[in-house]
Amino acid sequence: MVSEDIEKAVFSLVEDYNGRSLFTLKRYNLELDTDLNNDFRMDPIDAYELLERYADSFGINPGTITFNEYFPEDFSLPHDPITIRLLVESAKAGCWLGK
C-alpha cells in the first residue's frame, strides 16, 4: 500500500469512531497529532476495538501494543499519547512503533 493510501486508510478507520458532539453536532477535527486519549477523549472500549481493527487491517501484531500505556485504568496516572501519526507511522513500518 502506498504511503498516502495508508494515511487515508488510518484516518478513515479513526473517523468511524468520530461521533458528533451532543452540543454542537460537529465532529472533532482529526489531524496527525490528534491524541486519541487526551484530545479526542476516546472511550477506552472504543479505543480497544479500534486498535483490534487497526492491527487486523495493517498486519500489526496486536500483542505488541500495550493498551494500558495509552489508556490506563486510572486516568490520573501518566500515560503515553496515542496519536494518529503513531498509527500511520506504525502501519507504514508494518509493526507497532510505540510502547
C-alpha positions as CSV (number, residue, x, y, z in Angstrom):
1,M,0.0,0.0,0.0
2,V,1.3,3.4,-0.9
3,S,2.2,5.8,2.0
4,E,-0.5,8.2,1.1
5,D,-3.1,5.4,0.9
6,I,-2.1,4.2,4.4
7,E,-2.6,7.6,5.9
8,K,-6.1,7.9,4.3
9,A,-7.0,4.4,5.5
10,V,-5.9,5.1,9.1
11,F,-7.9,8.4,9.1
12,S,-10.9,6.5,7.7
13,L,-10.6,3.9,10.4
14,V,-10.4,6.5,13.2
15,E,-13.2,8.5,11.6
16,D,-15.6,5.6,12.2
17,Y,-15.3,6.5,15.9
18,N,-15.6,10.2,15.4
19,G,-19.2,10.9,16.5
20,R,-20.9,14.2,16.6
21,S,-20.8,16.4,19.7
22,L,-24.1,16.3,21.6
23,F,-23.9,20.1,22.0
24,T,-22.5,21.4,18.7
25,L,-23.3,18.4,16.4
26,K,-19.8,18.8,15.0
27,R,-17.2,16.1,14.6
28,Y,-13.8,16.5,16.1
29,N,-11.3,17.8,13.5
30,L,-8.8,14.9,13.2
31,E,-5.2,15.7,12.5
32,L,-2.0,13.7,12.5
33,D,-1.1,14.9,16.0
34,T,-4.6,14.3,17.5
35,D,-4.1,12.2,20.6
36,L,-6.9,9.7,20.8
37,N,-6.9,9.8,24.6
38,N,-6.3,13.4,25.6
39,D,-7.6,15.3,22.5
40,F,-10.2,13.0,21.1
41,R,-11.3,11.7,24.5
42,M,-11.9,8.3,23.0
43,D,-13.8,5.8,25.2
44,P,-11.3,3.0,26.2
45,I,-13.7,0.3,25.0
46,D,-14.0,2.0,21.6
47,A,-10.2,2.5,21.6
48,Y,-9.6,-1.2,22.2
49,E,-11.9,-2.1,19.4
50,L,-10.3,0.5,17.1
51,L,-6.8,-1.0,17.9
52,E,-8.0,-4.5,17.2
53,R,-9.4,-3.4,13.8
54,Y,-6.3,-1.4,13.1
55,A,-3.9,-4.3,13.9
56,D,-6.0,-6.6,11.7
57,S,-6.2,-4.1,8.8
58,F,-2.4,-3.3,8.8
59,G,-0.9,-6.6,9.8
60,I,0.3,-5.3,13.1
61,N,0.8,-7.9,15.9
62,P,-1.8,-6.8,18.5
63,G,0.4,-8.4,21.3
64,T,3.0,-5.6,20.7
65,I,0.5,-2.9,21.6
66,T,0.5,-2.3,25.4
67,F,-3.0,-0.8,25.7
68,N,-2.6,0.3,29.3
69,E,0.3,2.5,28.4
70,Y,-2.2,4.7,26.5
71,F,-5.4,4.1,28.3
72,P,-4.6,3.3,32.0
73,E,-7.5,2.2,34.2
74,D,-6.7,5.2,36.4
75,F,-6.6,8.2,34.1
76,S,-4.8,10.3,36.8
77,L,-1.7,8.1,36.1
78,P,0.7,9.3,33.5
79,H,0.2,7.7,30.1
80,D,1.7,7.9,26.7
81,P,-0.1,9.8,23.8
82,I,-1.5,7.6,21.1
83,T,-1.7,9.9,18.1
84,I,-3.0,9.3,14.6
85,R,0.6,9.9,13.5
86,L,1.8,6.9,15.6
87,L,-0.9,4.8,13.9
88,V,0.1,5.9,10.5
89,E,3.9,5.5,11.0
90,S,3.4,2.1,12.6
91,A,1.2,1.0,9.6
92,K,3.9,2.1,7.2
93,A,6.5,0.3,9.1
94,G,4.4,-2.9,9.4
95,C,5.0,-3.1,13.2
96,W,4.0,-1.2,16.3
97,L,6.4,1.7,17.0
98,G,5.0,2.7,20.3
99,K,5.3,1.0,23.7
